[in-house]
Amino acid sequence: MSDFIKTQNSFADGEVSPEFFARDNLNGLARLENMDITPGGGLTRRDGLSSVSTLPSNARLVPFSVDDTHNYLLILMDYSMRIYAPGQESTYLLITPWKLSDLAQVQYAQRFGTMIFVHSDYPPQVLRKTGSGFELVEFAFSRNDTDMSLRMPFMRFDDSDGIKITITTNASGPNTATLTTDADFWTSDCIDGRLQILGKQWTITQYISPRVVYAYVNGGYDLPDEPVSEWYESAFSKRRGWPRSITFHQDRLVFGGTRSWPGGLWLSQVGRHNNFDSGTGLDDEAISITLLSQTRQQICTLVSSDNLQILTNAGEWAISSKPLTPSSVDIKQHTSVGSVSARYLPCQKIEGATAFISATRTDIRELSLDALGENYNARDLCPQAKHLMCDPVDISYNERAHRLYVVMSDGQMATLNQNSSLGISGWARYTTHGKFTSVATIDNETYVVVLRGDEYCLEKFSADTTLDAGEYSFAYTAVALPLRVSGHNARLARVRKVSVRVLNTKTLYINGMRVVFPNEIYGQSSPGYSGDVSVNILGKRRNSITSPWEISSNEQLPTTILSVCTYGYYTV
């Protein structure tokens, strides 16, 4: 048997899954719960949760920053939206069109004091800050001054190819006509839909049968001598679906994907975000694109970064044109990871890269350009912690804390402490008395919705509290990786002593044994004990897969660990 001294002075890799327990090059842990990784690579007890308010139901949180002094938290619930201003008790209530089960697919994009929401089953909605209040109205395309037609995109859908329309007059009123197709085509969902026929814009007013509808046109029209084969439908409608994703890029409003055209991309005119008229193809006019590849492309998310990033269910695309004009669209697929399509998990900007959850829901990828700035790669941010990825349902990044929060469907939360300049990229898990359901960060403050018993609560992570919701305690745990010494697995080890260097600490248990601190450190004015503490294990036997030490506490007091040193002897 040989003596050993094993010191771990960095925990920068966080919790790793068991298949990495034999790696010598990891500064990781077998378990890390309710602790964060400090900038120096140490560990500290996570912040507690302070109560903000109770909620009538589950909710989805959305940040809304109007300017440096006006930041709001949007609380989306069943057919309603509460607007909360941090630090104020009152909230502003608006009625919304989305039921609770729709909220997972609601996407949004903000420009100044305006936020636009999209969902494939609903017309886009526009939230505006109006003086001391707010308003939510339906998105309106701008109108042509000459005939009042809408400046919206039109296209030919696959199922309308080859269908001809016969136009005849009817007695419904002036400027109306009967549109008859030569095959079953119309449905009741076509009502209020728009068509482009004979250079004019028609609005369907009445459904008669699968082959007959009535339509209205602004201004007169001439009856064609024969059925019309060149006609187009509006890209967005109740029948075809509404935009699924949205962003602003190069002063254009960008819509992506609908139910009937999942790979479609529509960009407004420059500076005129309600105008999608392609006109004659001038540089500032609207653009329509369809993603083409050998596999079906459902646009899941749009991100405006150095380029326009288009994340689909099958891969990651980018438009690198600068400026982006109808005649210069440089678009290509860079990677083939794919994104989650069943719900909206907003991409997060981390250190200049775009972090997104993969289609498998087991990866969080970082989309970034290579050194030449020409091609994107999608680096995995959790290669050693796949076991923590359990069906993500929400995500948010706190830039000040350098921390990514990922809420899982089981109510736990995985957190990534990421600081590349300091070599830190480690995962931990958060638990609480209840279940996390949503997370958002506004003005560097992170808020969560928590289900406690049968009540949903809005709460905020706060360094000023050691409890959750003012009454619930939580324990923290840090468990070492199995012992490896001199590059070997220890078949049998006897741990004699574990020494821990702490900073401003008031509670610590090592392998279940409480560390005794000087009484004076428990005063309110004392930050805690800083220095080395240790416990004698008295030669406890450990096999090759058992962790040599476990640090924990369920006392609601601060703890910061800088390093851990283990003393003993082993047999290889």
Sequence and secondary structure as in RCSB ss.txt:
>XXXX:A:sequence
MSDFIKTQNSFADGEVSPEFFARDNLNGLARLENMDITPGGGLTRRDGLSSVSTLPSNARLVPFSVDDTHNYLLI
LMDYSMRIYAPGQESTYLLITPWKLSDLAQVQYAQRFGTMIFVHSDYPPQVLRKTGSGFELVEFAFSRNDTDMSL
RMPFMRFDDSDGIKITITTNASGPNTATLTTDADFWTSDCIDGRLQILGKQWTITQYISPRVVYAYVNGGYDLPD
EPVSEWYESAFSKRRGWPRSITFHQDRLVFGGTRSWPGGLWLSQVGRHNNFDSGTGLDDEAISITLLSQTRQQIC
TLVSSDNLQILTNAGEWAISSKPLTPSSVDIKQHTSVGSVSARYLPCQKIEGATAFISATRTDIRELSLDALGEN
YNARDLCPQAKHLMCDPVDISYNERAHRLYVVMSDGQMATLNQNSSLGISGWARYTTHGKFTSVATIDNETYVVV
LRGDEYCLEKFSADTTLDAGEYSFAYTAVALPLRVSGHNARLARVRKVSVRVLNTKTLYINGMRVVFPNEIYGQS
SPGYSGDVSVNILGKRRNSITSPWEISSNEQLPTTILSVCTYGYYTV
>XXXX:A:secstr
 EEEEEEE   TTEE  GGGTT SS  EESEEESEEE TTS EEE  EEEEEEEESS  EEEEEEEETTEEEEEE
EETTEEEEE TT S EEEEE S  GGGGGG EEEEETTEEEEEETTEEEEEEEEETTEEEEEE    B TTT  B
   EE  GGGTT  EEEEE SS TTEEEEEESSS   GGGTT EEEETTEEEEEEEEEETTEEEEEESS     S
S B  EEEESSBTTTB  SEEEEETTEEEEE  SS TTEEEE BTTBTT    TT  TTS EEEE   SS   EE
EEEESSSEEEEESS EEEE  SS BTTB  EEEEE   B  SS    EEETTEEEEEBTTSS EEEEEE TTSS 
EEEEES TT GGG S EEEEEEETTTTEEEEEETTS EEEEEEEGGGTEEEEEEE  SSEEEEEEEETTEEEEEE
EETTEEEEEEEETT SSBTTTB   EEEE    EETTEE SEEEEEEEEEEEEEES  EETTEE    GGGGSTT
   EEEEEEEEEEEEEEETTS S EEEE SSS  EEEEEEEEEEEE 
